[in-house]
């Protein structure tokens, strides 16, 4: 049973990156004993096949390439994936320097404007729902008003 659980875990990791939490849930759903699952997860972490920090960085990179989002939304997304708050905060902090977050906000605003939205209040609300802070939103909206 232990070998089957290890093989299944390695197979899942070979197909896609996983957080410790998501891999645990998948193995438990497949009927593996909780003690065996924890042993396998420990083994995989020790061998560095499973690393929540590396998963968080990869997830953030892929997520922000597709859709520019702010710090708050990215942090909550990682935590929904089962990443501990400290690890999630570190990964978000490392990725989102103030300059990078400003560029994400600009990209998000440009996308919203391409949809035909031009009401400043609605634009601000939509940027807020994408996890950008109000000071950052005010800054990109000021840039929009400049000639």
HELIX and SHEET records of a PDB file:
HELIX    1   1 UNK A    2  UNK A   15  1                                  14    
HELIX    2   2 UNK A   20  UNK A   29  1                                  10    
HELIX    3   3 UNK A   34  UNK A   46  1                                  13    
HELIX    4   4 UNK A   52  UNK A   66  1                                  15    
HELIX    5   5 UNK A   71  UNK A   80  1                                  10    
HELIX    6   6 UNK A   85  UNK A   95  1                                  11    
HELIX    7   7 UNK A   98  UNK A  114  1                                  17    
HELIX    8   8 UNK A  120  UNK A  129  1                                  10    
HELIX    9   9 UNK A  134  UNK A  145  1                                  12    
END                                                                             
